Amino acid sequence: MILSKAIKIHLRNKSIIFDDIIELENDQILSITNVSSLETERQWFNAEPNEAVKILLTKTQKQKVLSEKQKITEGHTVHSLMSAKLIRLTDHAAKRIATRIDGRDPDSAPSVSSILGIIDIILNSEEVETEARWKGHSTLSYSFRGECSGKKCGVSLAFQSGIMIITITTDADENNTTYYSLGSLLSSETINKLKNRLRNP
């Protein structure tokens, strides 16, 4: 089976270079390129979760994802991962933590304990789901599962330049999990506030 890491993908309005931590097989590439030009970049970003291109990972690919996660997290605690800016939350993810885990208003800041709980899922997860997703980005999104504050969580994780970017969902029914798109990254001011709260809980 032919493998390729860096791939030029044509969207309706532009071309992007797909360059993820894993190499895709021919059929996986075709799953993306057969439909990628049907939508613009923005349309892919804003597509409903069930409209994402689903990529079934091989055992070797799943192991590569876990190895990359281990390489980034090795020697770290949940606190040091955030402080070292090796893991980031999107604004959308922060709102989902606040509403679906903390039960707060979406404009409220998520609790530190919930943020640490989500990071803990990633830190200690030993298995990645077989189904990855593509939604117009230069990388795939990989899914991990765990519990945070007594609620089952699906953590969607992308790798970009040695940093893990996450968006979170929770659902009591594991067969009916909702996945949310990446939004803009938290501002540096927000990250600094979180770091200060983590250091002084």
N, C-alpha and C positions, 0 to 999 in steps of 0.2 A: 504494500500500500504506500503510495507516494505521500510524503509529509512535507509541509511547508509552514514556515513561521511567519515571515513578513509577506503580506498579501495585499495587493491593490484591490480595493473594493469600490465599485462605482455606485454611488447613490444618484438620485434623480438630479440633484443640483451640484454635486461635486464628487470628487474621489477622495478616499481616505486610505491610509495604510494601516491594515490590521497587523499588530505586532504584539502578541500576548506572550505569556510565560510558557505556554504549551505550543506544540506544533500540531496543526490540524491535518487530518487525513483528507483525501480527495473528496469523499462524499460529504464530509463536514463542510468543506469549502463551498461545494456546490449548493448545500442547503442555504448558505448565506447569499452567494452571488446570484442564484436563480431568482431571488426576490428583492435584493438590496436596491436595485434601480427603480423600484416601483414607488419609493417614497423619498422625500428630501431628508436631510439630516435632522431637522427640527421635527418632522413628522415621525421619524423613528424614535427620537428621544421622548416624544409625547404619546407614543402608541400605548394602547392598553396592554397590560401584562400578558394576556393570552395571545397577543399579536406578535410577541417577540419570537425570534427564530430559536427553536430549541435544538441544542446540540447534545447528543448522547456521548458522554466521555468514555474512553476506554480505561481499563485498569491502569495502564501506564500513564495516561494523562491525569487521572485522579491522583496517582502517587506523586506526580510532578507538582500538582497544586498543593498537596499537603507538605511536600518538601520545601516549596517556596514559602509557605506560611511558617513552617518551622524555622527556616533560615532567618526570617524577619523577627520572629518572636523569641528566638532562643536567648536565654539569659534574662528575659524581661518579666516583669510583673504587669498586672493590668494598669497600675499607676504609671510605671516607667514607659509603657508603650504610648500612652497619651502624652506624657511629658516630652518624650523624644520626638513627637509628631510623626510616629511611624504608622499611626492609624488615625483616620479622620472620619468624622460623621458629616453627612450632607445636612443642609438645613431641613430638607424634607424628612430625613431620618430622625433628626432631633425632635421634630414635631410629632412623628409617629411614636417615638418613645414616650413623649409627654402624654399623648392621648390614649394610646393602647396599652401601655404598661403602667404609667403613673395615674391614669385617669384624670389628667389635668386638661385645662384649656390648651388648644394647639399653639397659642401664642406664648404660653408659659415655658420656661426653661425646664428641660427634663431633669429629674433628680440625679445627683451624682451616683447614688447607689445603683440606679437603673443603667446608667452609662457604663459603670464598672461591670455590672452584670452581663451586659451585651459583649463587652470586650473579653470577659472571662469565658464566654461561650467560644469565641474564636481562639483564644489562647489554649483552651483545653480540648477543643474538638479534634477527634482522631479520624473523622470520616467526612468526606465531601459527597454531596448528592451526585448521582449519575447524570442528571440533566442540568446543563449550563444554558445560559440564555445570551442572545445577542440582540441589541437594540440600537444599532447605529454607531456604537462606540468603537474605538480601536482595540478593545479587549472584550472578553466574555465576562459574564457575571456568574460567580460560583456560589452555591448555597450550602449553608451549614445549619444544623439544628441544635437546640438546647432549651434550657429553661431559665427564665429571668423573673424574679419576684413571683414565682409560682405559676408563671404562664409560659406555655410553649411558644418558642420563638423561631422564626426562620431568619437567618442572617445572610443577606446577599452581599458578596464581597468581590471587589475588583482590585487588580494589582496594577499600579501605575508608578513607574520610576521608583521602585523599592518601597512604596507606601501602599498600605491597604486602605481602601475607601469603602465604607459600608453603608448600606441602607437596610432598615429593619422592618419586619412585619411580625405580627403575632396572630395566631389563630388556634382555637381549641381543637379544630379538626385538621389533622395533618394532611388530609387529602384535599383540602380546600383552602390552601394558603394563598393569600394575596401578596403579590410582589409589586413594589413601588419603584418608580424610576429615580435615578440619581438627579438631584437638583444641584444648585450651586454649592460650593464648599462653604463651610462655616468661615466667617471672617476671622482674621488674625486676632481681633479684639475679643471675639467670643471664645476662641481657643485659649487665649491668655487667661480669661476669666475662669474657664474650666480648669486650667492647670493650677491656678491659685486655690480653687475650691478643692481640688484633689490633694494638694499639699496640706491644706488646712481644713479637713472635713468638719 
